[in-house]
């Protein structure tokens, strides 16, 4: 199985919980998730994972998984 990417490490929030939060709050962009949670505003490595989560519903990623290209962060952060 190998290594799995399952969370924003800067904010210690797993993608499963982010998915639930995004659904409950009608969030559809990485910036909306960032504004509510801070996720993707630290090191930024989770941006493509969050974008892929929002697009596909997937919350666990292999290191070789194809990811959705995340939009550039807004200037709010």
Buried (B, 14 or more C-beta within 10 A) or exposed (E): EEEEBEBBEBBEBEBEBBBEBBEEEEBEBBBBBBBEBBBBBBEBEBBBBBBBBBEEEBBBBEEEEEBBEBEEBEEEE
